[in-house]
Amino acid sequence: MDREGLAEQALQQKFRITRFKAGYDLDQVDQLLDEAVLALRDGAEPGQIVQLLMTARLTQTRWRDGYRIDDVDDFLDSLVRSLSQG
């Protein structure tokens, strides 16, 4: 997939919400994806974007809404794979 396609995919991605179970902080995940979209659209090197995604430390929530950890991890892994392939 091309860079703009990856950027659109990141913008449109929806994650399931958790309650009373561990999940990733909603705002942190949204901010990370926004940073990735900007990097994709600004022409950053794929390795830089991969580094951004791989080194992100997302806070887990328990008593408030969060994104399902496995959903977010799977999506970030797919972005990293796509960027690493091309």
Summary of the structure (lengths in Angstrom):
residues: 86
radius of gyration: 12.9
end to end distance: 8.4
largest distance: 39.6
contacts: 226
relative contact order: 0.24
helix: 63%
strand: 10%
